[in-house]
């Protein structure tokens, strides 16, 4: 698929039952990949994805390998039917899905890394002391002003810049009500606490950063088969050692998703497939650039329709 981009979602796209249609329509591929992931994580991730409980599925050290395995499964089916991208980009955790699909790291290595990453991220913050809040309907400058106002009261940082009017903030839970009320006073369309288990992409993750670097050091990265865009730089990166360094930096850095989308659009990309559970990235993209074509693969029905057409509608 010439001039196409595959987008890989991050945490927040998970939900109980999200893999059920793939198990029905692609049973052998689904079971095989999840069996591998189960062994690495020492947990029946397929059963967890099918049946929950949601509280356990939302624990980051399970959420990350489940989403990655689901994305890799969908990519493998697309690849088998000659759907290949020119560019891959992943949101946060999605970077590991993108790198695995671009053959920069193996699937097993990717599952191992995100499982360890998730454990370290969970350990970095005492339970229920840090959260993430999405602010929708305010521009970045207004959100930065709110963050600045609350800095005197505790730790609060911008974690994700997802679009022109969608920003995610990592903060101490004690600041939650104050932030939500300030956002509404400023006219935010929505201000919602996210279903994630820790405040990612912020200095809260500093304790996990150095420990994770040790795991990455033992993994052999290769030059990606497809153009790969980094969350940290919002630009293509191909040197394996630089990719490693940026993945470490990503743990405490803002995810510059809006800039990634701007970069791709201004380089004439108009065809996108969201490879994984949920429709968050594709909907963000369509909102920012309504003229692009986006396909979703969050159910096997969507995936099969795409495969039958042979192209985006």
C-alpha beads as a LAMMPS data file, in Angstrom:
LAMMPS data file: protein, C-alpha beads

313 atoms
312 bonds

1 atom types
1 bond types

-500.0 500.0 xlo xhi
-500.0 500.0 ylo yhi
-500.0 500.0 zlo zhi

Masses

1 110.0

Atoms # bond

1 1 1 0.000 0.000 0.000
2 1 1 1.862 3.001 -1.298
3 1 1 2.113 6.026 0.989
4 1 1 0.242 4.275 3.792
5 1 1 0.770 4.484 7.548
6 1 1 -0.005 1.879 10.202
7 1 1 -0.879 3.377 13.600
8 1 1 -0.521 1.316 16.779
9 1 1 -2.568 2.233 19.880
10 1 1 -1.383 2.449 23.469
11 1 1 -2.944 1.925 26.876
12 1 1 -6.553 2.897 27.305
13 1 1 -7.678 0.992 24.201
14 1 1 -8.097 -2.267 26.125
15 1 1 -11.441 -3.703 27.153
16 1 1 -12.628 -7.119 28.264
17 1 1 -13.694 -9.198 25.261
18 1 1 -11.626 -7.227 22.758
19 1 1 -10.001 -10.363 21.319
20 1 1 -13.150 -12.539 21.111
21 1 1 -13.968 -12.028 17.420
22 1 1 -10.357 -12.701 16.412
23 1 1 -10.393 -15.976 18.345
24 1 1 -13.537 -16.973 16.444
25 1 1 -12.323 -15.985 12.958
26 1 1 -8.549 -16.488 13.255
27 1 1 -8.276 -19.152 15.972
28 1 1 -4.905 -20.694 15.166
29 1 1 -3.027 -17.400 14.793
30 1 1 -4.665 -15.953 17.913
31 1 1 -3.944 -18.968 20.107
32 1 1 -0.366 -19.321 18.878
33 1 1 0.632 -15.717 19.607
34 1 1 -1.135 -15.583 22.961
35 1 1 0.421 -18.893 24.034
36 1 1 3.831 -17.332 23.455
37 1 1 2.886 -14.179 25.349
38 1 1 1.391 -16.264 28.179
39 1 1 4.684 -18.074 28.717
40 1 1 6.669 -14.839 28.806
41 1 1 4.295 -13.111 31.237
42 1 1 3.430 -16.208 33.289
43 1 1 -0.286 -15.399 32.986
44 1 1 -3.120 -16.589 30.740
45 1 1 -3.416 -13.297 28.845
46 1 1 -5.913 -14.662 26.327
47 1 1 -8.319 -15.616 29.105
48 1 1 -7.717 -12.255 30.778
49 1 1 -8.474 -10.407 27.515
50 1 1 -11.598 -12.514 26.961
51 1 1 -13.054 -12.635 30.467
52 1 1 -11.279 -10.080 32.629
53 1 1 -11.620 -8.983 35.335
54 1 1 -11.254 -5.463 33.983
55 1 1 -9.300 -4.351 37.080
56 1 1 -6.595 -6.909 36.332
57 1 1 -6.600 -6.261 32.593
58 1 1 -5.997 -2.580 33.414
59 1 1 -2.828 -3.355 35.386
60 1 1 -0.142 -1.939 33.136
61 1 1 2.106 -5.031 33.197
62 1 1 -0.792 -7.025 31.692
63 1 1 -2.367 -4.261 29.623
64 1 1 0.822 -3.650 27.664
65 1 1 1.511 -7.233 26.506
66 1 1 -2.185 -7.848 25.762
67 1 1 -2.462 -4.786 23.505
68 1 1 0.885 -5.491 21.841
69 1 1 -0.049 -9.123 21.150
70 1 1 -3.408 -8.055 19.720
71 1 1 -1.782 -5.462 17.465
72 1 1 0.878 -7.926 16.307
73 1 1 -1.811 -10.511 15.547
74 1 1 -3.734 -8.045 13.389
75 1 1 -0.559 -6.897 11.646
76 1 1 0.423 -10.509 10.910
77 1 1 -2.939 -11.109 9.221
78 1 1 -2.646 -7.881 7.216
79 1 1 0.912 -8.761 6.186
80 1 1 -0.187 -12.228 5.055
81 1 1 -2.680 -10.532 2.700
82 1 1 -0.044 -8.170 1.252
83 1 1 -1.027 -5.138 3.323
84 1 1 2.233 -3.454 4.263
85 1 1 2.870 0.134 5.340
86 1 1 5.456 2.615 4.279
87 1 1 5.474 4.148 7.778
88 1 1 4.701 2.867 11.286
89 1 1 3.938 5.016 14.319
90 1 1 2.771 3.966 17.756
91 1 1 1.321 5.890 20.651
92 1 1 3.372 5.244 23.803
93 1 1 3.215 1.442 24.261
94 1 1 2.297 1.348 20.560
95 1 1 5.905 2.167 19.704
96 1 1 6.852 -1.374 20.719
97 1 1 4.090 -2.830 18.546
98 1 1 5.352 -0.691 15.659
99 1 1 8.954 -1.795 16.164
100 1 1 7.996 -5.473 16.363
101 1 1 5.943 -5.213 13.173
102 1 1 8.795 -3.358 11.472
103 1 1 11.118 -6.273 12.356
104 1 1 13.344 -4.034 14.491
105 1 1 12.781 -6.425 17.414
106 1 1 11.192 -9.848 17.577
107 1 1 7.674 -10.420 18.877
108 1 1 8.904 -12.346 21.917
109 1 1 11.408 -9.615 22.748
110 1 1 8.696 -6.965 22.430
111 1 1 6.352 -8.850 24.786
112 1 1 9.171 -9.313 27.306
113 1 1 10.103 -5.628 27.159
114 1 1 6.593 -4.258 27.608
115 1 1 5.868 -6.687 30.434
116 1 1 9.006 -5.548 32.270
117 1 1 8.297 -1.927 31.341
118 1 1 4.815 -2.261 32.781
119 1 1 6.052 -3.756 36.051
120 1 1 8.644 -1.019 36.489
121 1 1 6.137 1.714 35.664
122 1 1 3.664 0.272 38.157
123 1 1 6.349 0.058 40.859
124 1 1 7.533 3.616 40.229
125 1 1 4.483 5.172 41.866
126 1 1 2.728 4.116 45.034
127 1 1 -0.759 2.792 44.281
128 1 1 -3.476 5.454 43.869
129 1 1 -1.105 8.384 44.370
130 1 1 -0.760 9.392 40.726
131 1 1 -3.292 9.605 37.877
132 1 1 -3.734 10.826 34.299
133 1 1 -6.442 13.253 33.178
134 1 1 -7.483 13.998 29.592
135 1 1 -8.529 17.560 28.810
136 1 1 -10.619 17.891 25.646
137 1 1 -11.716 21.181 24.114
138 1 1 -8.911 23.458 25.325
139 1 1 -5.802 24.363 23.366
140 1 1 -2.303 23.569 24.577
141 1 1 -1.623 27.090 25.811
142 1 1 -4.670 27.038 28.115
143 1 1 -3.691 23.641 29.502
144 1 1 -0.128 24.830 30.097
145 1 1 -1.544 27.780 32.077
146 1 1 -3.571 25.423 34.293
147 1 1 -0.545 23.222 34.886
148 1 1 1.512 26.264 35.811
149 1 1 -1.162 27.424 38.273
150 1 1 -1.213 24.054 40.057
151 1 1 2.551 23.522 40.249
152 1 1 2.666 25.187 43.659
153 1 1 0.351 22.512 45.061
154 1 1 2.045 19.366 43.788
155 1 1 3.555 17.507 40.864
156 1 1 1.719 17.948 37.573
157 1 1 3.071 17.619 34.021
158 1 1 1.868 17.366 30.431
159 1 1 2.158 13.726 29.360
160 1 1 0.545 13.523 25.891
161 1 1 -0.261 16.130 23.274
162 1 1 -2.742 14.136 21.210
163 1 1 -4.336 16.821 19.061
164 1 1 -5.081 20.543 18.770
165 1 1 -7.611 20.336 21.608
166 1 1 -6.722 17.118 23.430
167 1 1 -3.985 17.032 26.054
168 1 1 -3.316 14.438 28.754
169 1 1 -1.808 15.397 32.096
170 1 1 0.022 13.278 34.688
171 1 1 -0.480 14.515 38.238
172 1 1 -0.724 13.689 41.913
173 1 1 -4.184 12.388 42.764
174 1 1 -4.570 15.124 45.399
175 1 1 -4.763 17.648 42.538
176 1 1 -7.480 15.776 40.606
177 1 1 -10.582 17.698 41.724
178 1 1 -8.866 21.071 41.405
179 1 1 -7.684 20.309 37.869
180 1 1 -11.080 18.992 36.759
181 1 1 -12.923 22.033 38.117
182 1 1 -10.432 24.478 36.549
183 1 1 -10.757 22.749 33.200
184 1 1 -14.543 23.023 33.291
185 1 1 -14.372 26.662 34.359
186 1 1 -12.211 27.358 31.296
187 1 1 -14.800 25.734 29.045
188 1 1 -13.331 22.282 28.404
189 1 1 -15.748 19.980 26.568
190 1 1 -14.575 17.091 28.716
191 1 1 -12.136 16.574 31.561
192 1 1 -11.889 12.923 32.509
193 1 1 -9.627 10.771 34.651
194 1 1 -8.247 7.943 32.504
195 1 1 -8.438 4.218 33.161
196 1 1 -4.692 3.716 33.542
197 1 1 -2.809 2.511 36.584
198 1 1 -0.074 5.160 36.895
199 1 1 0.900 8.673 35.693
200 1 1 2.994 7.835 32.632
201 1 1 5.276 10.010 30.485
202 1 1 6.339 12.241 33.332
203 1 1 8.971 12.543 36.024
204 1 1 6.849 10.131 38.087
205 1 1 8.459 7.431 35.924
206 1 1 12.044 8.462 36.699
207 1 1 12.617 5.507 39.096
208 1 1 11.662 3.088 36.313
209 1 1 13.783 4.713 33.634
210 1 1 17.272 3.528 34.620
211 1 1 16.076 0.040 35.525
212 1 1 14.392 -0.327 32.147
213 1 1 17.548 0.815 30.366
214 1 1 19.267 -2.331 31.680
215 1 1 16.636 -4.542 30.034
216 1 1 16.878 -2.665 26.736
217 1 1 20.650 -2.941 26.711
218 1 1 20.377 -6.726 26.352
219 1 1 18.023 -6.586 23.359
220 1 1 19.388 -6.564 19.830
221 1 1 17.611 -3.905 17.774
222 1 1 17.796 -3.831 13.990
223 1 1 17.095 -1.064 11.502
224 1 1 13.279 -0.996 11.027
225 1 1 11.940 -2.439 7.787
226 1 1 9.535 0.515 7.496
227 1 1 9.990 4.183 8.340
228 1 1 9.473 4.483 12.094
229 1 1 8.449 7.707 13.856
230 1 1 9.563 8.340 17.449
231 1 1 7.226 9.691 20.137
232 1 1 10.077 11.761 21.575
233 1 1 11.273 13.497 18.385
234 1 1 8.111 13.251 16.241
235 1 1 10.456 12.392 13.348
236 1 1 11.792 9.244 11.661
237 1 1 14.553 7.316 13.418
238 1 1 16.381 4.307 11.995
239 1 1 19.649 3.896 13.928
240 1 1 19.142 1.021 16.421
241 1 1 21.126 2.597 19.250
242 1 1 19.231 5.871 18.886
243 1 1 15.929 3.987 18.954
244 1 1 16.956 2.383 22.260
245 1 1 17.948 5.724 23.760
246 1 1 14.654 7.316 22.721
247 1 1 12.614 4.440 24.155
248 1 1 14.288 5.072 27.500
249 1 1 13.655 8.805 27.188
250 1 1 10.044 8.134 26.222
251 1 1 9.243 6.935 29.739
252 1 1 9.543 10.444 31.165
253 1 1 8.953 12.520 28.023
254 1 1 5.764 13.977 26.563
255 1 1 4.240 11.923 23.745
256 1 1 4.200 14.342 20.803
257 1 1 1.398 12.646 18.895
258 1 1 -0.049 15.797 17.378
259 1 1 3.348 16.624 15.873
260 1 1 3.668 13.090 14.514
261 1 1 0.332 13.418 12.725
262 1 1 1.275 16.870 11.428
263 1 1 4.573 15.482 10.125
264 1 1 2.860 12.632 8.294
265 1 1 0.157 14.829 6.816
266 1 1 2.623 17.425 5.585
267 1 1 4.639 14.642 3.966
268 1 1 1.573 13.732 1.884
269 1 1 0.355 10.652 3.767
270 1 1 -3.416 10.263 3.472
271 1 1 -3.990 6.516 3.981
272 1 1 -3.943 5.146 7.535
273 1 1 -4.822 1.852 9.236
274 1 1 -5.179 1.658 13.013
275 1 1 -3.710 -1.736 13.882
276 1 1 -5.022 -2.857 17.250
277 1 1 -7.938 -2.556 19.656
278 1 1 -10.008 0.624 19.767
279 1 1 -10.480 3.544 17.392
280 1 1 -8.811 6.328 19.375
281 1 1 -5.928 7.162 17.037
282 1 1 -7.970 7.026 13.861
283 1 1 -10.687 9.237 15.311
284 1 1 -8.110 11.754 16.523
285 1 1 -6.617 11.783 13.036
286 1 1 -9.942 12.253 11.252
287 1 1 -10.853 15.090 13.593
288 1 1 -7.606 16.917 12.828
289 1 1 -7.470 16.105 9.094
290 1 1 -10.936 15.129 7.770
291 1 1 -9.660 14.425 4.240
292 1 1 -7.540 11.395 5.205
293 1 1 -8.694 7.799 4.737
294 1 1 -8.690 5.664 7.876
295 1 1 -9.460 1.972 8.357
296 1 1 -10.015 0.339 11.736
297 1 1 -9.181 -3.245 12.693
298 1 1 -10.523 -3.416 16.250
299 1 1 -12.853 -6.303 15.363
300 1 1 -12.307 -9.227 13.013
301 1 1 -15.322 -8.024 11.003
302 1 1 -13.580 -4.711 10.271
303 1 1 -10.371 -6.542 9.458
304 1 1 -12.042 -9.037 7.104
305 1 1 -13.907 -6.283 5.278
306 1 1 -10.598 -4.506 4.702
307 1 1 -8.968 -7.709 3.464
308 1 1 -11.901 -8.450 1.108
309 1 1 -11.758 -4.956 -0.410
310 1 1 -8.022 -5.126 -0.824
311 1 1 -7.783 -1.411 -0.139
312 1 1 -9.289 1.365 1.975
313 1 1 -12.746 2.499 0.910

Bonds

1 1 1 2
2 1 2 3
3 1 3 4
4 1 4 5
5 1 5 6
6 1 6 7
7 1 7 8
8 1 8 9
9 1 9 10
10 1 10 11
11 1 11 12
12 1 12 13
13 1 13 14
14 1 14 15
15 1 15 16
16 1 16 17
17 1 17 18
18 1 18 19
19 1 19 20
20 1 20 21
21 1 21 22
22 1 22 23
23 1 23 24
24 1 24 25
25 1 25 26
26 1 26 27
27 1 27 28
28 1 28 29
29 1 29 30
30 1 30 31
31 1 31 32
32 1 32 33
33 1 33 34
34 1 34 35
35 1 35 36
36 1 36 37
37 1 37 38
38 1 38 39
39 1 39 40
40 1 40 41
41 1 41 42
42 1 42 43
43 1 43 44
44 1 44 45
45 1 45 46
46 1 46 47
47 1 47 48
48 1 48 49
49 1 49 50
50 1 50 51
51 1 51 52
52 1 52 53
53 1 53 54
54 1 54 55
55 1 55 56
56 1 56 57
57 1 57 58
58 1 58 59
59 1 59 60
60 1 60 61
61 1 61 62
62 1 62 63
63 1 63 64
64 1 64 65
65 1 65 66
66 1 66 67
67 1 67 68
68 1 68 69
69 1 69 70
70 1 70 71
71 1 71 72
72 1 72 73
73 1 73 74
74 1 74 75
75 1 75 76
76 1 76 77
77 1 77 78
78 1 78 79
79 1 79 80
80 1 80 81
81 1 81 82
82 1 82 83
83 1 83 84
84 1 84 85
85 1 85 86
86 1 86 87
87 1 87 88
88 1 88 89
89 1 89 90
90 1 90 91
91 1 91 92
92 1 92 93
93 1 93 94
94 1 94 95
95 1 95 96
96 1 96 97
97 1 97 98
98 1 98 99
99 1 99 100
100 1 100 101
101 1 101 102
102 1 102 103
103 1 103 104
104 1 104 105
105 1 105 106
106 1 106 107
107 1 107 108
108 1 108 109
109 1 109 110
110 1 110 111
111 1 111 112
112 1 112 113
113 1 113 114
114 1 114 115
115 1 115 116
116 1 116 117
117 1 117 118
118 1 118 119
119 1 119 120
120 1 120 121
121 1 121 122
122 1 122 123
123 1 123 124
124 1 124 125
125 1 125 126
126 1 126 127
127 1 127 128
128 1 128 129
129 1 129 130
130 1 130 131
131 1 131 132
132 1 132 133
133 1 133 134
134 1 134 135
135 1 135 136
136 1 136 137
137 1 137 138
138 1 138 139
139 1 139 140
140 1 140 141
141 1 141 142
142 1 142 143
143 1 143 144
144 1 144 145
145 1 145 146
146 1 146 147
147 1 147 148
148 1 148 149
149 1 149 150
150 1 150 151
151 1 151 152
152 1 152 153
153 1 153 154
154 1 154 155
155 1 155 156
156 1 156 157
157 1 157 158
158 1 158 159
159 1 159 160
160 1 160 161
161 1 161 162
162 1 162 163
163 1 163 164
164 1 164 165
165 1 165 166
166 1 166 167
167 1 167 168
168 1 168 169
169 1 169 170
170 1 170 171
171 1 171 172
172 1 172 173
173 1 173 174
174 1 174 175
175 1 175 176
176 1 176 177
177 1 177 178
178 1 178 179
179 1 179 180
180 1 180 181
181 1 181 182
182 1 182 183
183 1 183 184
184 1 184 185
185 1 185 186
186 1 186 187
187 1 187 188
188 1 188 189
189 1 189 190
190 1 190 191
191 1 191 192
192 1 192 193
193 1 193 194
194 1 194 195
195 1 195 196
196 1 196 197
197 1 197 198
198 1 198 199
199 1 199 200
200 1 200 201
201 1 201 202
202 1 202 203
203 1 203 204
204 1 204 205
205 1 205 206
206 1 206 207
207 1 207 208
208 1 208 209
209 1 209 210
210 1 210 211
211 1 211 212
212 1 212 213
213 1 213 214
214 1 214 215
215 1 215 216
216 1 216 217
217 1 217 218
218 1 218 219
219 1 219 220
220 1 220 221
221 1 221 222
222 1 222 223
223 1 223 224
224 1 224 225
225 1 225 226
226 1 226 227
227 1 227 228
228 1 228 229
229 1 229 230
230 1 230 231
231 1 231 232
232 1 232 233
233 1 233 234
234 1 234 235
235 1 235 236
236 1 236 237
237 1 237 238
238 1 238 239
239 1 239 240
240 1 240 241
241 1 241 242
242 1 242 243
243 1 243 244
244 1 244 245
245 1 245 246
246 1 246 247
247 1 247 248
248 1 248 249
249 1 249 250
250 1 250 251
251 1 251 252
252 1 252 253
253 1 253 254
254 1 254 255
255 1 255 256
256 1 256 257
257 1 257 258
258 1 258 259
259 1 259 260
260 1 260 261
261 1 261 262
262 1 262 263
263 1 263 264
264 1 264 265
265 1 265 266
266 1 266 267
267 1 267 268
268 1 268 269
269 1 269 270
270 1 270 271
271 1 271 272
272 1 272 273
273 1 273 274
274 1 274 275
275 1 275 276
276 1 276 277
277 1 277 278
278 1 278 279
279 1 279 280
280 1 280 281
281 1 281 282
282 1 282 283
283 1 283 284
284 1 284 285
285 1 285 286
286 1 286 287
287 1 287 288
288 1 288 289
289 1 289 290
290 1 290 291
291 1 291 292
292 1 292 293
293 1 293 294
294 1 294 295
295 1 295 296
296 1 296 297
297 1 297 298
298 1 298 299
299 1 299 300
300 1 300 301
301 1 301 302
302 1 302 303
303 1 303 304
304 1 304 305
305 1 305 306
306 1 306 307
307 1 307 308
308 1 308 309
309 1 309 310
310 1 310 311
311 1 311 312
312 1 312 313
